[in-house]
Amino acid sequence: MTVQQARPVPNRAVGIASERVDGREKVTGLATYAAEHRDLQLDDPLHAWMVTSTIARGRVLRVDASAALALPGVERVLDHENAPRAASTDDRELAVLQDDRVGFRGQIVALVLAETPEAAREGARLVSVHYDAEPATVTLDAAGEDDFYAPEQVNAGHETDLEQGDVEAGLAGAAVRVEGRYSTPAEHNSPMEPHAATARWDGSVLTMYDSTQAVHAVAATLAPILGLEQSQLRVLAPYVGGGFGSKGLPHAPEVAAAMAAMAVEGRPVKLVVTRQQMFALTGYRPETISHVRIGAEPDGRIVALEHAAIGGTSRIKEYAEQTATAARMMYAGEHRRTTHRVAALDVAVPSWMRAPGEMPGMFALEVALDELAEACGVDPVDLRVRNEPELDPETGNPYNDRRLVECLQRGAERFGWADRPTSPQAIVDGDWWVGTGVASATYPTLWMPGNTARITADEDGRYGVAIGAVDIGTGARTVLAQIAADALDVDVASIDLAIGDTDLPAATVAGGSAGTGSWGTAIVQAAQQFRADHGDTPDPGVQTTGTAESYPDSVGHALHSFGATFAEVRVHRWTGELRVTRLLGVYSVGRVINPTTARSQFLGGLIMGLSGALFEESVRDSRFGHVVTQDLATYHVASHADVRGLEVDWLDEEDHLATPMGSRGVGEIGIVGTAAAIANAAHHATGVRVRDLPLTADLFLDVPPLP
Ligand code: MOS
């Protein structure tokens, strides 16, 4: 049943900084993750270890498993000749062990099943794979101009190109022009919990504990590959140790685990992806290059804007980062062109990483804005205020609640922006140059249809609330209970929330900063329908199940969140070392459902932005095609010592166009613009304009003194 549109709900639990309901389980180690389930059915598993290709392109001629099979404990070695046949191989990323083709270095070419992880790993080492290697193109530099093509659409269903007005004429007639080439490297999600799955096939149902952001999507995607009905897959993810997008879509290891379980019917199979293997098998943010051209009036008002983005994708499966889409809606200006081109490379399949599109795109755009501010002699905060559009430039629709200017102004005040010297190299503290910078942040308000919630009256005034949502560490389990409590107008303590299981009503991905809003809408609608059906004193056992197909108020509005990020950096004059001493993010995200968990999302976003600004870079070997920096020693993720003063703040608001709770998403906006704010601050400190991430120390050696 589709329930009616929801009424706004009273805010009693929503807005309270309640503690995480699962905090105790997590800090005491009682929370069970995908590789840790030891219930009766999953006890005594076989351990799977993936053998991955050492060539970037070509064919597997022969897999010699004899030495592996001779090792005590090794039970089976699956390869492309003896693995179970998939019912569908349309998705080349997920067509595991189905033919002899190798599409990238690190692809699964065999799977060893053994009694212990040690035997599986040693067995994998002993498998000898013979290849017929072909020449491979693995970097954007190596791609020819003809290799770049326009994808049919870019990630999240955005149009590939969009043109309004006459950009060339607008640029030609503009009093001030800035132009630059900006780049962001490939980056890999590095959640604390590596990807893992424990699966068991009993002949009719495949049960899988999976580290995923979307249990129903895993079942829906894997079922046709395995030749099963979706109802024959039960996927559970009670706890997930982070994802950032890398667990948003199923990847090859999940197929491998499921296939292996079906090959050894009755025996569970446990597959843990190693940290190194994650750099080839679980998605990543592809490298991007942005050409940005801006033409403006002398006072900084933008007349024409072009953002032309190029990037790499995998030859076996297209993924096109939506790098230029933020430039479509961010600022005013009559003439505008945004384009995306990709080159297919013999590399691992890119995918989602926190704020795909906005993160790299807003790095380019927001550094370009800083350059425009400099060229016009306008304060960077004022420049952004001057370019505030009245209507969404992309659609012509009014905004739901665009409050970027308030974020900038509140941030400027809190940060102490007014005292900022206008020119670079103005502040020296001992051997350190000190500078400050600003950038805007934005993220679309996505809302996903099809979420179903079930409300059940239990004994003693308790209510069961069931939805197959996943808490990947964000606090969803806590905030959904708050939402349910208000929707039913009871205390949070009266709610028994069940999530993370395909046996529960269907739910969409914990992604796109849309989980809480979309699941929450379903809960609110079902709860209100429940009250309409059963009243305030329902008989124990009565139930209402409702699916949220739309949230109609959003039609006709441009729904986005906004924010402003301020950074202070210190750059060492003799070593080039860059330290981010302060980061402040001020956000407009609608109603904040739980200040504790939302603050963690903003802080985490800022830290991930800092990490991308200074450290993160997946360096691909141009000869062999793999990522060389494939561990946490060489792929440095910001650690405690890298993070200094962090502050977050948000506007007090409710947005009932977005959701009945008045909330919008909070998961991704914190990373957006952060790297630009840091790069702009580094320029303010030193006078060196860096347009390529990350900002490494070598870029600040031999800095010339300004005249
Ligand atoms: Mo997140 S990149 O939307 O899973």
Residues whose N, C-alpha, C, O or C-beta is under 5 A from the ligand:
A	BS01	MOS	F244 G245 G248 W352 M353 R354 A355 P356 A510 G511 G512 S513
